[in-house]
């Protein structure tokens, strides 16, 4: 999931946002065959463009 909002004026633009990623592989993958793998990551970001 990726959410963002943009505030814009004549001379600048501000972007605020958040990211969330979750995945689960119960059978493993690559070098981890047979080992359950699960990962969640979250992040926040701000960008200023002038």
ModelCIF file with pLDDT and N, C-alpha, C, O atoms, coordinates in Angstrom:
data_MODEL
#
_entry.id   MODEL 
#
_entity.id                         1 
_entity.type                       polymer 
_entity.pdbx_number_of_molecules   1 
#
_entity_poly.entity_id                      1 
_entity_poly.type                           'polypeptide(L)' 
_entity_poly.nstd_linkage                   no 
_entity_poly.nstd_monomer                   no 
_entity_poly.pdbx_seq_one_letter_code       
;(UNK)(UNK)(UNK)(UNK)(UNK)(UNK)(UNK)(UNK)(UNK)(UNK)(UNK)(UNK)(UNK)(UNK)(UNK)(UNK)
(UNK)(UNK)(UNK)(UNK)(UNK)(UNK)(UNK)(UNK)(UNK)(UNK)(UNK)(UNK)(UNK)(UNK)(UNK)(UNK)
(UNK)(UNK)(UNK)(UNK)(UNK)(UNK)(UNK)(UNK)(UNK)(UNK)(UNK)(UNK)(UNK)(UNK)(UNK)(UNK)
(UNK)(UNK)
;
_entity_poly.pdbx_seq_one_letter_code_can   XXXXXXXXXXXXXXXXXXXXXXXXXXXXXXXXXXXXXXXXXXXXXXXXXX 
_entity_poly.pdbx_strand_id                 A 
#
loop_
_entity_poly_seq.entity_id 
_entity_poly_seq.num 
_entity_poly_seq.mon_id 
_entity_poly_seq.hetero 
1 1  UNK n 
1 2  UNK n 
1 3  UNK n 
1 4  UNK n 
1 5  UNK n 
1 6  UNK n 
1 7  UNK n 
1 8  UNK n 
1 9  UNK n 
1 10 UNK n 
1 11 UNK n 
1 12 UNK n 
1 13 UNK n 
1 14 UNK n 
1 15 UNK n 
1 16 UNK n 
1 17 UNK n 
1 18 UNK n 
1 19 UNK n 
1 20 UNK n 
1 21 UNK n 
1 22 UNK n 
1 23 UNK n 
1 24 UNK n 
1 25 UNK n 
1 26 UNK n 
1 27 UNK n 
1 28 UNK n 
1 29 UNK n 
1 30 UNK n 
1 31 UNK n 
1 32 UNK n 
1 33 UNK n 
1 34 UNK n 
1 35 UNK n 
1 36 UNK n 
1 37 UNK n 
1 38 UNK n 
1 39 UNK n 
1 40 UNK n 
1 41 UNK n 
1 42 UNK n 
1 43 UNK n 
1 44 UNK n 
1 45 UNK n 
1 46 UNK n 
1 47 UNK n 
1 48 UNK n 
1 49 UNK n 
1 50 UNK n 
#
_struct_asym.id          A 
_struct_asym.entity_id   1 
#
loop_
_ma_qa_metric.id 
_ma_qa_metric.mode 
_ma_qa_metric.name 
_ma_qa_metric.software_group_id 
_ma_qa_metric.type 
1 global pLDDT . pLDDT 
2 local  pLDDT . pLDDT 
#
_ma_qa_metric_global.metric_id      1 
_ma_qa_metric_global.metric_value   91.54 
_ma_qa_metric_global.model_id       1 
_ma_qa_metric_global.ordinal_id     1 
#
loop_
_ma_qa_metric_local.label_asym_id 
_ma_qa_metric_local.label_comp_id 
_ma_qa_metric_local.label_seq_id 
_ma_qa_metric_local.metric_id 
_ma_qa_metric_local.metric_value 
_ma_qa_metric_local.model_id 
_ma_qa_metric_local.ordinal_id 
A UNK 1  2 89.00 1 1  
A UNK 2  2 91.00 1 2  
A UNK 3  2 94.00 1 3  
A UNK 4  2 95.00 1 4  
A UNK 5  2 95.00 1 5  
A UNK 6  2 95.00 1 6  
A UNK 7  2 94.00 1 7  
A UNK 8  2 95.00 1 8  
A UNK 9  2 92.00 1 9  
A UNK 10 2 91.00 1 10 
A UNK 11 2 93.00 1 11 
A UNK 12 2 94.00 1 12 
A UNK 13 2 96.00 1 13 
A UNK 14 2 96.00 1 14 
A UNK 15 2 96.00 1 15 
A UNK 16 2 97.00 1 16 
A UNK 17 2 97.00 1 17 
A UNK 18 2 97.00 1 18 
A UNK 19 2 96.00 1 19 
A UNK 20 2 96.00 1 20 
A UNK 21 2 95.00 1 21 
A UNK 22 2 95.00 1 22 
A UNK 23 2 89.00 1 23 
A UNK 24 2 91.00 1 24 
A UNK 25 2 89.00 1 25 
A UNK 26 2 90.00 1 26 
A UNK 27 2 89.00 1 27 
A UNK 28 2 82.00 1 28 
A UNK 29 2 76.00 1 29 
A UNK 30 2 77.00 1 30 
A UNK 31 2 75.00 1 31 
A UNK 32 2 75.00 1 32 
A UNK 33 2 84.00 1 33 
A UNK 34 2 86.00 1 34 
A UNK 35 2 89.00 1 35 
A UNK 36 2 89.00 1 36 
A UNK 37 2 88.00 1 37 
A UNK 38 2 90.00 1 38 
A UNK 39 2 92.00 1 39 
A UNK 40 2 96.00 1 40 
A UNK 41 2 96.00 1 41 
A UNK 42 2 97.00 1 42 
A UNK 43 2 97.00 1 43 
A UNK 44 2 97.00 1 44 
A UNK 45 2 96.00 1 45 
A UNK 46 2 96.00 1 46 
A UNK 47 2 95.00 1 47 
A UNK 48 2 95.00 1 48 
A UNK 49 2 93.00 1 49 
A UNK 50 2 89.00 1 50 
#
loop_
_atom_site.group_PDB 
_atom_site.id 
_atom_site.type_symbol 
_atom_site.label_atom_id 
_atom_site.label_alt_id 
_atom_site.label_comp_id 
_atom_site.label_asym_id 
_atom_site.label_entity_id 
_atom_site.label_seq_id 
_atom_site.pdbx_PDB_ins_code 
_atom_site.Cartn_x 
_atom_site.Cartn_y 
_atom_site.Cartn_z 
_atom_site.occupancy 
_atom_site.B_iso_or_equiv 
_atom_site.pdbx_formal_charge 
_atom_site.auth_seq_id 
_atom_site.auth_comp_id 
_atom_site.auth_asym_id 
_atom_site.auth_atom_id 
_atom_site.pdbx_PDB_model_num 
ATOM 1   N N  . UNK A 1 1  ? 0.850  -1.153  0.000  1.00 89.00 ? 1  UNK A N  1 
ATOM 2   C CA . UNK A 1 1  ? 0.000  0.000   0.000  1.00 89.00 ? 1  UNK A CA 1 
ATOM 3   C C  . UNK A 1 1  ? 0.901  1.221   0.000  1.00 89.00 ? 1  UNK A C  1 
ATOM 4   O O  . UNK A 1 1  ? 1.909  1.256   0.706  1.00 89.00 ? 1  UNK A O  1 
ATOM 5   N N  . UNK A 1 2  ? 0.549  2.197   -0.769 1.00 91.00 ? 2  UNK A N  1 
ATOM 6   C CA . UNK A 1 2  ? 1.297  3.443   -0.845 1.00 91.00 ? 2  UNK A CA 1 
ATOM 7   C C  . UNK A 1 2  ? 0.290  4.575   -0.888 1.00 91.00 ? 2  UNK A C  1 
ATOM 8   O O  . UNK A 1 2  ? -0.516 4.659   -1.816 1.00 91.00 ? 2  UNK A O  1 
ATOM 9   N N  . UNK A 1 3  ? 0.331  5.443   0.106  1.00 94.00 ? 3  UNK A N  1 
ATOM 10  C CA . UNK A 1 3  ? -0.564 6.599   0.165  1.00 94.00 ? 3  UNK A CA 1 
ATOM 11  C C  . UNK A 1 3  ? 0.272  7.867   0.122  1.00 94.00 ? 3  UNK A C  1 
ATOM 12  O O  . UNK A 1 3  ? 1.313  7.947   0.774  1.00 94.00 ? 3  UNK A O  1 
ATOM 13  N N  . UNK A 1 4  ? -0.176 8.861   -0.643 1.00 95.00 ? 4  UNK A N  1 
ATOM 14  C CA . UNK A 1 4  ? 0.521  10.139  -0.647 1.00 95.00 ? 4  UNK A CA 1 
ATOM 15  C C  . UNK A 1 4  ? -0.451 11.265  -0.951 1.00 95.00 ? 4  UNK A C  1 
ATOM 16  O O  . UNK A 1 4  ? -1.510 11.062  -1.544 1.00 95.00 ? 4  UNK A O  1 
ATOM 17  N N  . UNK A 1 5  ? -0.058 12.450  -0.529 1.00 95.00 ? 5  UNK A N  1 
ATOM 18  C CA . UNK A 1 5  ? -0.862 13.640  -0.781 1.00 95.00 ? 5  UNK A CA 1 
ATOM 19  C C  . UNK A 1 5  ? 0.084  14.750  -1.223 1.00 95.00 ? 5  UNK A C  1 
ATOM 20  O O  . UNK A 1 5  ? 1.188  14.882  -0.693 1.00 95.00 ? 5  UNK A O  1 
ATOM 21  N N  . UNK A 1 6  ? -0.348 15.539  -2.186 1.00 95.00 ? 6  UNK A N  1 
ATOM 22  C CA . UNK A 1 6  ? 0.484  16.614  -2.737 1.00 95.00 ? 6  UNK A CA 1 
ATOM 23  C C  . UNK A 1 6  ? -0.165 17.959  -2.433 1.00 95.00 ? 6  UNK A C  1 
ATOM 24  O O  . UNK A 1 6  ? -1.340 18.175  -2.729 1.00 95.00 ? 6  UNK A O  1 
ATOM 25  N N  . UNK A 1 7  ? 0.619  18.866  -1.836 1.00 94.00 ? 7  UNK A N  1 
ATOM 26  C CA . UNK A 1 7  ? 0.218  20.258  -1.631 1.00 94.00 ? 7  UNK A CA 1 
ATOM 27  C C  . UNK A 1 7  ? 0.995  21.084  -2.641 1.00 94.00 ? 7  UNK A C  1 
ATOM 28  O O  . UNK A 1 7  ? 2.222  20.995  -2.689 1.00 94.00 ? 7  UNK A O  1 
ATOM 29  N N  . UNK A 1 8  ? 0.312  21.885  -3.447 1.00 95.00 ? 8  UNK A N  1 
ATOM 30  C CA . UNK A 1 8  ? 1.003  22.644  -4.491 1.00 95.00 ? 8  UNK A CA 1 
ATOM 31  C C  . UNK A 1 8  ? 0.657  24.125  -4.412 1.00 95.00 ? 8  UNK A C  1 
ATOM 32  O O  . UNK A 1 8  ? -0.491 24.504  -4.179 1.00 95.00 ? 8  UNK A O  1 
ATOM 33  N N  . UNK A 1 9  ? 1.680  24.952  -4.612 1.00 92.00 ? 9  UNK A N  1 
ATOM 34  C CA . UNK A 1 9  ? 1.545  26.394  -4.733 1.00 92.00 ? 9  UNK A CA 1 
ATOM 35  C C  . UNK A 1 9  ? 2.235  26.805  -6.028 1.00 92.00 ? 9  UNK A C  1 
ATOM 36  O O  . UNK A 1 9  ? 2.719  25.949  -6.768 1.00 92.00 ? 9  UNK A O  1 
ATOM 37  N N  . UNK A 1 10 ? 2.287  28.091  -6.307 1.00 91.00 ? 10 UNK A N  1 
ATOM 38  C CA . UNK A 1 10 ? 2.927  28.566  -7.538 1.00 91.00 ? 10 UNK A CA 1 
ATOM 39  C C  . UNK A 1 10 ? 4.425  28.271  -7.573 1.00 91.00 ? 10 UNK A C  1 
ATOM 40  O O  . UNK A 1 10 ? 4.968  27.967  -8.635 1.00 91.00 ? 10 UNK A O  1 
ATOM 41  N N  . UNK A 1 11 ? 5.100  28.358  -6.420 1.00 93.00 ? 11 UNK A N  1 
ATOM 42  C CA . UNK A 1 11 ? 6.560  28.249  -6.407 1.00 93.00 ? 11 UNK A CA 1 
ATOM 43  C C  . UNK A 1 11 ? 7.096  26.943  -5.822 1.00 93.00 ? 11 UNK A C  1 
ATOM 44  O O  . UNK A 1 11 ? 8.292  26.676  -5.935 1.00 93.00 ? 11 UNK A O  1 
ATOM 45  N N  . UNK A 1 12 ? 6.249  26.126  -5.202 1.00 94.00 ? 12 UNK A N  1 
ATOM 46  C CA . UNK A 1 12 ? 6.749  24.885  -4.602 1.00 94.00 ? 12 UNK A CA 1 
ATOM 47  C C  . UNK A 1 12 ? 5.656  23.822  -4.560 1.00 94.00 ? 12 UNK A C  1 
ATOM 48  O O  . UNK A 1 12 ? 4.472  24.100  -4.751 1.00 94.00 ? 12 UNK A O  1 
ATOM 49  N N  . UNK A 1 13 ? 6.100  22.596  -4.303 1.00 96.00 ? 13 UNK A N  1 
ATOM 50  C CA . UNK A 1 13 ? 5.184  21.466  -4.142 1.00 96.00 ? 13 UNK A CA 1 
ATOM 51  C C  . UNK A 1 13 ? 5.718  20.580  -3.023 1.00 96.00 ? 13 UNK A C  1 
ATOM 52  O O  . UNK A 1 13 ? 6.905  20.255  -3.004 1.00 96.00 ? 13 UNK A O  1 
ATOM 53  N N  . UNK A 1 14 ? 4.850  20.185  -2.089 1.00 96.00 ? 14 UNK A N  1 
ATOM 54  C CA . UNK A 1 14 ? 5.213  19.310  -0.984 1.00 96.00 ? 14 UNK A CA 1 
ATOM 55  C C  . UNK A 1 14 ? 4.423  18.011  -1.125 1.00 96.00 ? 14 UNK A C  1 
ATOM 56  O O  . UNK A 1 14 ? 3.205  18.026  -1.306 1.00 96.00 ? 14 UNK A O  1 
ATOM 57  N N  . UNK A 1 15 ? 5.133  16.897  -1.038 1.00 96.00 ? 15 UNK A N  1 
ATOM 58  C CA . UNK A 1 15 ? 4.499  15.586  -1.095 1.00 96.00 ? 15 UNK A CA 1 
ATOM 59  C C  . UNK A 1 15 ? 4.735  14.884  0.233  1.00 96.00 ? 15 UNK A C  1 
ATOM 60  O O  . UNK A 1 15 ? 5.877  14.763  0.676  1.00 96.00 ? 15 UNK A O  1 
ATOM 61  N N  . UNK A 1 16 ? 3.662  14.417  0.875  1.00 97.00 ? 16 UNK A N  1 
ATOM 62  C CA . UNK A 1 16 ? 3.735  13.649  2.113  1.00 97.00 ? 16 UNK A CA 1 
ATOM 63  C C  . UNK A 1 16 ? 3.173  12.268  1.838  1.00 97.00 ? 16 UNK A C  1 
ATOM 64  O O  . UNK A 1 16 ? 2.199  12.132  1.097  1.00 97.00 ? 16 UNK A O  1 
ATOM 65  N N  . UNK A 1 17 ? 3.775  11.234  2.427  1.00 97.00 ? 17 UNK A N  1 
ATOM 66  C CA . UNK A 1 17 ? 3.264  9.907   2.142  1.00 97.00 ? 17 UNK A CA 1 
ATOM 67  C C  . UNK A 1 17 ? 3.711  8.852   3.134  1.00 97.00 ? 17 UNK A C  1 
ATOM 68  O O  . UNK A 1 17 ? 4.533  9.094   4.017  1.00 97.00 ? 17 UNK A O  1 
ATOM 69  N N  . UNK A 1 18 ? 3.133  7.665   2.951  1.00 97.00 ? 18 UNK A N  1 
ATOM 70  C CA . UNK A 1 18 ? 3.447  6.504   3.781  1.00 97.00 ? 18 UNK A CA 1 
ATOM 71  C C  . UNK A 1 18 ? 3.405  5.259   2.909  1.00 97.00 ? 18 UNK A C  1 
ATOM 72  O O  . UNK A 1 18 ? 2.604  5.157   1.980  1.00 97.00 ? 18 UNK A O  1 
ATOM 73  N N  . UNK A 1 19 ? 4.282  4.317   3.227  1.00 96.00 ? 19 UNK A N  1 
ATOM 74  C CA . UNK A 1 19 ? 4.346  3.038   2.526  1.00 96.00 ? 19 UNK A CA 1 
ATOM 75  C C  . UNK A 1 19 ? 4.168  1.903   3.523  1.00 96.00 ? 19 UNK A C  1 
ATOM 76  O O  . UNK A 1 19 ? 4.614  2.001   4.666  1.00 96.00 ? 19 UNK A O  1 
ATOM 77  N N  . UNK A 1 20 ? 3.515  0.822   3.093  1.00 96.00 ? 20 UNK A N  1 
ATOM 78  C CA . UNK A 1 20 ? 3.401  -0.389  3.903  1.00 96.00 ? 20 UNK A CA 1 
ATOM 79  C C  . UNK A 1 20 ? 3.483  -1.593  2.971  1.00 96.00 ? 20 UNK A C  1 
ATOM 80  O O  . UNK A 1 20 ? 2.800  -1.637  1.948  1.00 96.00 ? 20 UNK A O  1 
ATOM 81  N N  . UNK A 1 21 ? 4.306  -2.555  3.317  1.00 95.00 ? 21 UNK A N  1 
ATOM 82  C CA . UNK A 1 21 ? 4.464  -3.769  2.524  1.00 95.00 ? 21 UNK A CA 1 
ATOM 83  C C  . UNK A 1 21 ? 4.483  -4.967  3.460  1.00 95.00 ? 21 UNK A C  1 
ATOM 84  O O  . UNK A 1 21 ? 5.212  -4.968  4.452  1.00 95.00 ? 21 UNK A O  1 
ATOM 85  N N  . UNK A 1 22 ? 3.691  -5.985  3.155  1.00 95.00 ? 22 UNK A N  1 
ATOM 86  C CA . UNK A 1 22 ? 3.692  -7.231  3.933  1.00 95.00 ? 22 UNK A CA 1 
ATOM 87  C C  . UNK A 1 22 ? 3.647  -8.393  2.961  1.00 95.00 ? 22 UNK A C  1 
ATOM 88  O O  . UNK A 1 22 ? 2.842  -8.394  2.031  1.00 95.00 ? 22 UNK A O  1 
ATOM 89  N N  . UNK A 1 23 ? 4.499  -9.376  3.166  1.00 89.00 ? 23 UNK A N  1 
ATOM 90  C CA . UNK A 1 23 ? 4.449  -10.583 2.358  1.00 89.00 ? 23 UNK A CA 1 
ATOM 91  C C  . UNK A 1 23 ? 4.761  -11.786 3.235  1.00 89.00 ? 23 UNK A C  1 
ATOM 92  O O  . UNK A 1 23 ? 5.462  -11.677 4.241  1.00 89.00 ? 23 UNK A O  1 
ATOM 93  N N  . UNK A 1 24 ? 4.224  -12.942 2.830  1.00 91.00 ? 24 UNK A N  1 
ATOM 94  C CA . UNK A 1 24 ? 4.401  -14.184 3.571  1.00 91.00 ? 24 UNK A CA 1 
ATOM 95  C C  . UNK A 1 24 ? 4.566  -15.312 2.564  1.00 91.00 ? 24 UNK A C  1 
ATOM 96  O O  . UNK A 1 24 ? 3.745  -15.459 1.659  1.00 91.00 ? 24 UNK A O  1 
ATOM 97  N N  . UNK A 1 25 ? 5.609  -16.104 2.710  1.00 89.00 ? 25 UNK A N  1 
ATOM 98  C CA . UNK A 1 25 ? 5.834  -17.258 1.846  1.00 89.00 ? 25 UNK A CA 1 
ATOM 99  C C  . UNK A 1 25 ? 6.024  -18.471 2.757  1.00 89.00 ? 25 UNK A C  1 
ATOM 100 O O  . UNK A 1 25 ? 7.128  -18.693 3.255  1.00 89.00 ? 25 UNK A O  1 
ATOM 101 N N  . UNK A 1 26 ? 4.962  -19.268 2.985  1.00 90.00 ? 26 UNK A N  1 
ATOM 102 C CA . UNK A 1 26 ? 5.050  -20.370 3.942  1.00 90.00 ? 26 UNK A CA 1 
ATOM 103 C C  . UNK A 1 26 ? 5.970  -21.511 3.509  1.00 90.00 ? 26 UNK A C  1 
ATOM 104 O O  . UNK A 1 26 ? 6.359  -22.314 4.356  1.00 90.00 ? 26 UNK A O  1 
ATOM 105 N N  . UNK A 1 27 ? 6.337  -21.619 2.222  1.00 89.00 ? 27 UNK A N  1 
ATOM 106 C CA . UNK A 1 27 ? 7.177  -22.721 1.760  1.00 89.00 ? 27 UNK A CA 1 
ATOM 107 C C  . UNK A 1 27 ? 8.629  -22.315 1.552  1.00 89.00 ? 27 UNK A C  1 
ATOM 108 O O  . UNK A 1 27 ? 9.438  -23.146 1.140  1.00 89.00 ? 27 UNK A O  1 
ATOM 109 N N  . UNK A 1 28 ? 8.981  -21.068 1.824  1.00 82.00 ? 28 UNK A N  1 
ATOM 110 C CA . UNK A 1 28 ? 10.349 -20.619 1.627  1.00 82.00 ? 28 UNK A CA 1 
ATOM 111 C C  . UNK A 1 28 ? 10.639 -20.292 0.178  1.00 82.00 ? 28 UNK A C  1 
ATOM 112 O O  . UNK A 1 28 ? 9.781  -20.440 -0.692 1.00 82.00 ? 28 UNK A O  1 
ATOM 113 N N  . UNK A 1 29 ? 11.873 -19.839 -0.074 1.00 76.00 ? 29 UNK A N  1 
ATOM 114 C CA . UNK A 1 29 ? 12.269 -19.493 -1.430 1.00 76.00 ? 29 UNK A CA 1 
ATOM 115 C C  . UNK A 1 29 ? 13.788 -19.447 -1.524 1.00 76.00 ? 29 UNK A C  1 
ATOM 116 O O  . UNK A 1 29 ? 14.464 -19.252 -0.514 1.00 76.00 ? 29 UNK A O  1 
ATOM 117 N N  . UNK A 1 30 ? 14.333 -19.624 -2.727 1.00 77.00 ? 30 UNK A N  1 
ATOM 118 C CA . UNK A 1 30 ? 15.770 -19.545 -3.007 1.00 77.00 ? 30 UNK A CA 1 
ATOM 119 C C  . UNK A 1 30 ? 16.565 -20.426 -2.035 1.00 77.00 ? 30 UNK A C  1 
ATOM 120 O O  . UNK A 1 30 ? 16.368 -21.641 -2.011 1.00 77.00 ? 30 UNK A O  1 
ATOM 121 N N  . UNK A 1 31 ? 17.446 -19.841 -1.244 1.00 75.00 ? 31 UNK A N  1 
ATOM 122 C CA . UNK A 1 31 ? 18.292 -20.605 -0.327 1.00 75.00 ? 31 UNK A CA 1 
ATOM 123 C C  . UNK A 1 31 ? 17.549 -21.045 0.932  1.00 75.00 ? 31 UNK A C  1 
ATOM 124 O O  . UNK A 1 31 ? 18.116 -21.762 1.756  1.00 75.00 ? 31 UNK A O  1 
ATOM 125 N N  . UNK A 1 32 ? 16.310 -20.637 1.095  1.00 75.00 ? 32 UNK A N  1 
ATOM 126 C CA . UNK A 1 32 ? 15.547 -20.936 2.305  1.00 75.00 ? 32 UNK A CA 1 
ATOM 127 C C  . UNK A 1 32 ? 14.361 -21.855 2.012  1.00 75.00 ? 32 UNK A C  1 
ATOM 128 O O  . UNK A 1 32 ? 13.298 -21.695 2.611  1.00 75.00 ? 32 UNK A O  1 
ATOM 129 N N  . UNK A 1 33 ? 14.528 -22.807 1.108  1.00 84.00 ? 33 UNK A N  1 
ATOM 130 C CA . UNK A 1 33 ? 13.450 -23.755 0.789  1.00 84.00 ? 33 UNK A CA 1 
ATOM 131 C C  . UNK A 1 33 ? 13.016 -24.480 2.051  1.00 84.00 ? 33 UNK A C  1 
ATOM 132 O O  . UNK A 1 33 ? 13.846 -24.969 2.817  1.00 84.00 ? 33 UNK A O  1 
ATOM 133 N N  . UNK A 1 34 ? 11.705 -24.544 2.259  1.00 86.00 ? 34 UNK A N  1 
ATOM 134 C CA . UNK A 1 34 ? 11.160 -25.233 3.429  1.00 86.00 ? 34 UNK A CA 1 
ATOM 135 C C  . UNK A 1 34 ? 11.154 -24.406 4.699  1.00 86.00 ? 34 UNK A C  1 
ATOM 136 O O  . UNK A 1 34 ? 10.709 -24.889 5.740  1.00 86.00 ? 34 UNK A O  1 
ATOM 137 N N  . UNK A 1 35 ? 11.636 -23.171 4.643  1.00 89.00 ? 35 UNK A N  1 
ATOM 138 C CA . UNK A 1 35 ? 11.654 -22.285 5.811  1.00 89.00 ? 35 UNK A CA 1 
ATOM 139 C C  . UNK A 1 35 ? 10.688 -21.143 5.544  1.00 89.00 ? 35 UNK A C  1 
ATOM 140 O O  . UNK A 1 35 ? 10.851 -20.395 4.580  1.00 89.00 ? 35 UNK A O  1 
ATOM 141 N N  . UNK A 1 36 ? 9.679  -21.009 6.402  1.00 89.00 ? 36 UNK A N  1 
ATOM 142 C CA . UNK A 1 36 ? 8.697  -19.951 6.214  1.00 89.00 ? 36 UNK A CA 1 
ATOM 143 C C  . UNK A 1 36 ? 9.367  -18.581 6.303  1.00 89.00 ? 36 UNK A C  1 
ATOM 144 O O  . UNK A 1 36 ? 10.177 -18.337 7.197  1.00 89.00 ? 36 UNK A O  1 
ATOM 145 N N  . UNK A 1 37 ? 9.021  -17.685 5.366  1.00 88.00 ? 37 UNK A N  1 
ATOM 146 C CA . UNK A 1 37 ? 9.558  -16.328 5.363  1.00 88.00 ? 37 UNK A CA 1 
ATOM 147 C C  . UNK A 1 37 ? 8.397  -15.350 5.405  1.00 88.00 ? 37 UNK A C  1 
ATOM 148 O O  . UNK A 1 37 ? 7.421  -15.505 4.671  1.00 88.00 ? 37 UNK A O  1 
ATOM 149 N N  . UNK A 1 38 ? 8.502  -14.359 6.251  1.00 90.00 ? 38 UNK A N  1 
ATOM 150 C CA . UNK A 1 38 ? 7.473  -13.319 6.360  1.00 90.00 ? 38 UNK A CA 1 
ATOM 151 C C  . UNK A 1 38 ? 8.169  -11.996 6.667  1.00 90.00 ? 38 UNK A C  1 
ATOM 152 O O  . UNK A 1 38 ? 9.116  -11.951 7.453  1.00 90.00 ? 38 UNK A O  1 
ATOM 153 N N  . UNK A 1 39 ? 7.692  -10.921 6.042  1.00 92.00 ? 39 UNK A N  1 
ATOM 154 C CA . UNK A 1 39 ? 8.317  -9.618  6.251  1.00 92.00 ? 39 UNK A CA 1 
ATOM 155 C C  . UNK A 1 39 ? 7.272  -8.521  6.159  1.00 92.00 ? 39 UNK A C  1 
ATOM 156 O O  . UNK A 1 39 ? 6.369  -8.572  5.323  1.00 92.00 ? 39 UNK A O  1 
ATOM 157 N N  . UNK A 1 40 ? 7.406  -7.527  7.032  1.00 96.00 ? 40 UNK A N  1 
ATOM 158 C CA . UNK A 1 40 ? 6.578  -6.317  6.985  1.00 96.00 ? 40 UNK A CA 1 
ATOM 159 C C  . UNK A 1 40 ? 7.500  -5.123  7.069  1.00 96.00 ? 40 UNK A C  1 
ATOM 160 O O  . UNK A 1 40 ? 8.414  -5.100  7.893  1.00 96.00 ? 40 UNK A O  1 
ATOM 161 N N  . UNK A 1 41 ? 7.274  -4.132  6.228  1.00 96.00 ? 41 UNK A N  1 
ATOM 162 C CA . UNK A 1 41 ? 8.036  -2.893  6.292  1.00 96.00 ? 41 UNK A CA 1 
ATOM 163 C C  . UNK A 1 41 ? 7.074  -1.713  6.218  1.00 96.00 ? 41 UNK A C  1 
ATOM 164 O O  . UNK A 1 41 ? 6.041  -1.775  5.551  1.00 96.00 ? 41 UNK A O  1 
ATOM 165 N N  . UNK A 1 42 ? 7.430  -0.648  6.907  1.00 97.00 ? 42 UNK A N  1 
ATOM 166 C CA . UNK A 1 42 ? 6.644  0.584   6.853  1.00 97.00 ? 42 UNK A CA 1 
ATOM 167 C C  . UNK A 1 42 ? 7.605  1.755   6.678  1.00 97.00 ? 42 UNK A C  1 
ATOM 168 O O  . UNK A 1 42 ? 8.774  1.665   7.054  1.00 97.00 ? 42 UNK A O  1 
ATOM 169 N N  . UNK A 1 43 ? 7.121  2.831   6.117  1.00 97.00 ? 43 UNK A N  1 
ATOM 170 C CA . UNK A 1 43 ? 7.956  4.006   5.942  1.00 97.00 ? 43 UNK A CA 1 
ATOM 171 C C  . UNK A 1 43 ? 7.113  5.253   5.745  1.00 97.00 ? 43 UNK A C  1 
ATOM 172 O O  . UNK A 1 43 ? 5.966  5.189   5.301  1.00 97.00 ? 43 UNK A O  1 
ATOM 173 N N  . UNK A 1 44 ? 7.702  6.374   6.082  1.00 97.00 ? 44 UNK A N  1 
ATOM 174 C CA . UNK A 1 44 ? 7.089  7.693   5.883  1.00 97.00 ? 44 UNK A CA 1 
ATOM 175 C C  . UNK A 1 44 ? 8.045  8.524   5.040  1.00 97.00 ? 44 UNK A C  1 
ATOM 176 O O  . UNK A 1 44 ? 9.261  8.351   5.130  1.00 97.00 ? 44 UNK A O  1 
ATOM 177 N N  . UNK A 1 45 ? 7.510  9.422   4.224  1.00 96.00 ? 45 UNK A N  1 
ATOM 178 C CA . UNK A 1 45 ? 8.396  10.267  3.423  1.00 96.00 ? 45 UNK A CA 1 
ATOM 179 C C  . UNK A 1 45 ? 7.796  11.647  3.210  1.00 96.00 ? 45 UNK A C  1 
ATOM 180 O O  . UNK A 1 45 ? 6.580  11.834  3.234  1.00 96.00 ? 45 UNK A O  1 
ATOM 181 N N  . UNK A 1 46 ? 8.681  12.600  3.003  1.00 96.00 ? 46 UNK A N  1 
ATOM 182 C CA . UNK A 1 46 ? 8.333  13.980  2.678  1.00 96.00 ? 46 UNK A CA 1 
ATOM 183 C C  . UNK A 1 46 ? 9.246  14.435  1.554  1.00 96.00 ? 46 UNK A C  1 
ATOM 184 O O  . UNK A 1 46 ? 10.452 14.191  1.599  1.00 96.00 ? 46 UNK A O  1 
ATOM 185 N N  . UNK A 1 47 ? 8.692  15.089  0.555  1.00 95.00 ? 47 UNK A N  1 
ATOM 186 C CA . UNK A 1 47 ? 9.477  15.644  -0.553 1.00 95.00 ? 47 UNK A CA 1 
ATOM 187 C C  . UNK A 1 47 ? 9.080  17.093  -0.735 1.00 95.00 ? 47 UNK A C  1 
ATOM 188 O O  . UNK A 1 47 ? 7.900  17.440  -0.680 1.00 95.00 ? 47 UNK A O  1 
ATOM 189 N N  . UNK A 1 48 ? 10.079 17.934  -0.954 1.00 95.00 ? 48 UNK A N  1 
ATOM 190 C CA . UNK A 1 48 ? 9.850  19.352  -1.222 1.00 95.00 ? 48 UNK A CA 1 
ATOM 191 C C  . UNK A 1 48 ? 10.468 19.677  -2.572 1.00 95.00 ? 48 UNK A C  1 
ATOM 192 O O  . UNK A 1 48 ? 11.662 19.459  -2.775 1.00 95.00 ? 48 UNK A O  1 
ATOM 193 N N  . UNK A 1 49 ? 9.667  20.198  -3.498 1.00 93.00 ? 49 UNK A N  1 
ATOM 194 C CA . UNK A 1 49 ? 10.133 20.580  -4.828 1.00 93.00 ? 49 UNK A CA 1 
ATOM 195 C C  . UNK A 1 49 ? 9.911  22.082  -4.980 1.00 93.00 ? 49 UNK A C  1 
ATOM 196 O O  . UNK A 1 49 ? 8.812  22.594  -4.767 1.00 93.00 ? 49 UNK A O  1 
ATOM 197 N N  . UNK A 1 50 ? 10.971 22.761  -5.349 1.00 89.00 ? 50 UNK A N  1 
ATOM 198 C CA . UNK A 1 50 ? 10.807 24.213  -5.558 1.00 89.00 ? 50 UNK A CA 1 
ATOM 199 C C  . UNK A 1 50 ? 11.201 24.597  -6.960 1.00 89.00 ? 50 UNK A C  1 
ATOM 200 O O  . UNK A 1 50 ? 11.131 25.772  -7.321 1.00 89.00 ? 50 UNK A O  1 
#
